[in-house]
């Protein structure tokens, strides 16, 4: 989907980013706008202040998981913005998750999948119901930032994401550092394709 109008035949098309918890709003990378317009982008990590073309830029908008600063599409003026499809890939072998919107990687994080005898089944899934806190109907355990996949399988947050299999079958995202679980929950919509590939987990892991 193309959002907005192209200012000329030579105007670049920027990658748009959307968040499930901010419906109707489209963002673009401030640095990509700078590159497209020839304006200088400045960011001070100590003060957390940013400038684009010498003008102060709000840092209160959501950011990419990497920390890259985003800005609303309406501030891009005449530049076209393409909002691509969201998709997710889980690598059980490497214990990693990747998420894209269009051609842009928006998230790359370690995970913990199912441990021995509690394997996470490879397959193609579609994201379903989301809950900020789900309680497992089987184990009674808390599952923050929960995104349903199928049956009793979810992607959810955990403080016990160790890049090795260790869950009861769910896909755990870390809640420490930049809190991948919270970011993913904020970004992902219902109905997004999730491909889970790789061999089944064998580590006994932790509970």
C-alpha positions in Angstrom: 0.0 0.0 0.0 1.3 3.5 -0.9 0.6 6.2 1.6 0.6 9.8 0.4 1.8 11.2 -3.0 5.1 11.3 -4.7 6.4 14.8 -5.1 8.0 14.0 -8.5 9.1 11.2 -10.7 12.4 11.1 -8.8 10.9 11.0 -5.3 12.0 7.9 -3.4 9.5 5.6 -1.7 10.2 5.1 2.0 9.4 2.0 4.1 6.4 2.6 6.4 6.1 1.0 9.8 2.9 0.5 11.7 2.1 -0.6 15.3 -1.0 -2.6 16.3 -1.5 -0.4 19.4 -1.5 2.8 17.3 -4.1 2.1 14.7 -4.2 4.4 11.7 -0.7 5.9 12.3 2.2 5.2 9.9 5.8 6.0 10.8 9.1 6.1 8.8 12.7 6.1 9.9 14.0 9.6 10.5 17.4 8.6 9.1 15.8 7.3 5.9 14.0 10.7 5.5 17.3 12.4 6.0 18.9 10.3 3.4 16.1 10.9 0.9 16.0 14.6 1.4 19.7 15.4 1.9 19.0 16.8 5.3 21.3 16.1 8.2 20.1 13.8 11.0 21.6 14.2 14.4 21.0 12.1 17.6 22.6 12.5 21.0 22.3 9.3 22.9 23.2 11.0 26.2 20.5 13.6 26.1 18.1 11.5 23.9 17.6 14.5 21.6 17.3 14.4 17.9 17.4 16.9 15.0 16.5 16.6 11.4 17.8 19.4 9.1 18.6 21.5 12.2 15.0 21.2 13.5 14.2 19.5 16.8 12.6 16.1 16.3 10.3 14.6 18.9 11.7 11.3 20.4 8.3 10.5 22.0 7.2 8.4 19.1 7.6 4.7 19.0 11.0 3.4 17.8 12.3 0.4 16.0 13.5 -2.4 18.3 17.0 -1.4 17.4 16.3 2.1 18.9 16.1 3.8 15.6 14.0 7.0 15.8 10.7 7.1 13.8 8.6 10.0 12.7 5.0 10.2 11.6 4.4 9.9 7.8 2.7 13.3 7.6 6.0 14.9 8.4 7.7 13.5 5.3 5.9 16.1 3.1 5.9 14.9 -0.6 7.7 11.6 -0.2 5.9 8.4 -0.9 5.6 5.8 1.8 4.9 2.2 1.2 3.5 0.1 4.0 4.5 -3.5 3.5 3.1 -6.7 4.9 4.2 -7.9 8.3 5.7 -11.4 8.6 7.6 -13.3 11.3 10.1 -16.2 11.1 11.2 -18.3 14.0 14.4 -20.4 13.7 14.3 -23.2 16.2 17.9 -24.3 15.3 19.4 -20.9 16.1 16.8 -20.0 18.7 16.1 -16.7 17.0 13.1 -14.7 15.8 13.0 -12.3 12.9 10.2 -9.9 12.0 9.8 -7.8 8.9 7.5 -5.1 7.6 7.9 -4.9 3.9 11.6 -5.2 3.3 12.7 -3.8 6.6 13.8 -5.9 9.5 12.1 -4.5 12.5 13.0 -7.1 15.1 15.8 -9.7 15.6 15.9 -11.3 19.0 16.9 -14.5 20.8 14.1 -16.8 21.9 13.5 -20.0 24.0 11.4 -22.6 22.4 10.0 -25.9 23.8 12.4 -28.1 25.8 12.8 -31.9 25.5 9.4 -33.6 25.3 7.7 -30.2 25.2 8.8 -29.4 21.7 7.6 -26.3 19.7 6.1 -27.8 16.5 7.4 -26.3 13.3 4.8 -25.1 10.9 2.9 -22.1 9.5 0.8 -20.1 11.9 -1.3 -16.9 12.0 -1.2 -14.6 15.0 -4.5 -14.6 16.9 -5.7 -13.1 20.1 -3.4 -10.8 22.1 -3.4 -10.4 25.8 -1.1 -8.2 28.0 -1.3 -11.0 30.5 -2.5 -14.5 29.8 -2.6 -17.3 32.4 -1.8 -20.8 31.1 -4.9 -23.0 31.4 -2.5 -26.0 31.8 0.3 -24.8 34.1 -1.3 -21.7 35.7 1.8 -19.7 34.8 1.8 -16.1 33.8 2.4 -15.3 30.1 2.9 -11.5 29.7 2.6 -9.9 26.2 0.9 -13.0 24.9 0.2 -13.6 21.2 -1.7 -16.8 20.4 -0.6 -19.0 17.6 -2.6 -22.3 17.8 -3.9 -24.5 20.5 -1.8 -24.1 23.6 1.1 -22.4 21.7 1.9 -18.7 22.2 4.6 -16.2 21.7 5.0 -14.4 25.0 7.4 -12.6 27.3 9.7 -14.2 29.9 12.6 -13.4 32.1 13.9 -16.9 31.3 14.8 -16.5 27.6 18.3 -18.0 27.4 18.7 -18.7 23.7 18.2 -22.4 24.4 15.0 -24.6 24.5 13.4 -24.3 27.9 9.7 -23.7 27.6 6.6 -26.0 27.7 6.3 -25.4 24.0 5.7 -21.7 23.7 8.1 -19.3 22.1 9.6 -17.1 24.7 10.8 -13.5 24.0 13.0 -11.7 26.5 11.6 -9.0 28.7 15.1 -7.7 29.7 17.3 -5.3 27.8 15.1 -3.6 25.2 12.1 -5.9 26.1 11.6 -7.7 22.8 8.3 -9.2 24.1 6.7 -5.8 24.8 8.0 -4.3 21.5 6.7 -7.3 19.5 3.3 -7.2 21.2 3.0 -3.5 20.4 3.9 -4.0 16.7 2.3 -7.2 15.6 -1.3 -7.3 14.4 -3.7 -10.3 14.5 -3.5 -12.2 11.2 0.2 -12.0 10.6 2.1 -14.9 9.1 4.5 -16.7 11.4 6.7 -19.4 10.0 8.4 -21.7 12.5 11.2 -23.8 11.1 14.0 -26.1 12.4 14.5 -29.2 14.4 12.7 -29.8 17.7 14.3 -28.6 20.9 16.4 -31.1 22.9 17.8 -29.0 25.8 16.2 -29.7 29.2 16.4 -26.0 29.8 14.7 -24.4 32.7 11.2 -23.8 34.0 
